[in-house]
Amino acid sequence: MLQQMHRMEQQHAQQLNQITQQLQQISRDESMASQQAQQLANMCTQLIQENERLTQMQSQMQPQSQMHQPMQQMHQNHNPNQFQ
């Protein structure tokens, strides 16, 4: 009877040990997942900032490019080679 109880205690101890190891592994996995989620969030923030910067550059360039078009047309119209 005592031997049987002793064996059951050992089995329970082994099971508790396995559960502890599994919980530690889950904890490590969650920690990694959390770090990866944070990295992805940082990447998203960087992409949003870069997108905003590109949008600003684009909006600044558009009026200039519209101004340059008539100038180029004027130059083409007054090309000295035309009159030869």
C-alpha positions in Angstrom: 0.0 0.0 0.0 2.8 2.4 0.9 4.7 1.5 -2.2 1.6 2.2 -4.4 1.2 5.6 -2.7 4.9 6.3 -3.2 4.6 5.4 -6.9 1.6 7.7 -7.3 3.4 10.5 -5.6 6.3 10.1 -8.0 3.9 10.1 -11.0 2.2 13.2 -9.7 5.6 14.8 -9.2 6.6 14.0 -12.7 3.3 15.3 -14.1 3.7 18.6 -12.1 7.3 18.9 -13.4 6.0 18.4 -17.0 3.2 21.0 -16.5 5.8 23.4 -15.0 8.0 22.9 -18.1 5.1 23.4 -20.4 4.0 26.6 -18.6 7.6 27.9 -18.8 7.6 27.2 -22.6 4.3 28.9 -23.0 5.6 31.9 -21.1 8.7 32.0 -23.3 6.6 31.7 -26.4 4.2 34.5 -25.2 7.2 36.7 -24.5 8.6 36.1 -28.0 5.1 36.8 -29.5 4.9 40.0 -27.4 8.3 41.1 -28.7 7.4 40.4 -32.3 4.1 42.2 -31.9 6.0 45.2 -30.5 8.4 45.1 -33.4 5.6 44.9 -35.9 3.9 47.9 -34.2 7.2 49.8 -34.4 7.5 48.9 -38.1 3.9 50.1 -38.8 4.7 53.4 -37.0 7.8 53.9 -39.1 5.9 53.1 -42.3 3.1 55.5 -41.4 5.7 58.3 -40.7 7.5 57.5 -44.0 4.2 57.6 -45.9 3.3 60.9 -44.3 6.7 62.3 -45.3 6.3 61.1 -48.9 2.8 62.5 -49.1 4.1 65.9 -47.9 7.0 65.8 -50.4 4.5 64.9 -53.2 2.2 67.7 -52.3 5.1 70.1 -52.2 6.3 68.9 -55.6 3.0 69.0 -57.4 2.6 72.8 -57.5 6.2 73.2 -58.6 5.8 70.7 -61.4 2.6 72.5 -62.5 4.6 75.8 -62.6 7.4 74.2 -64.6 5.1 72.9 -67.4 4.2 76.3 -68.8 7.8 77.4 -68.6 8.9 74.4 -70.6 6.2 75.1 -73.2 7.4 78.7 -73.4 10.9 77.5 -74.0 9.8 75.1 -76.7 7.8 77.8 -78.4 10.7 80.3 -78.4 13.3 77.8 -79.6 15.7 79.7 -81.9 16.0 76.6 -84.1 12.4 77.1 -85.1 13.0 80.3 -86.9 15.8 79.1 -89.1 
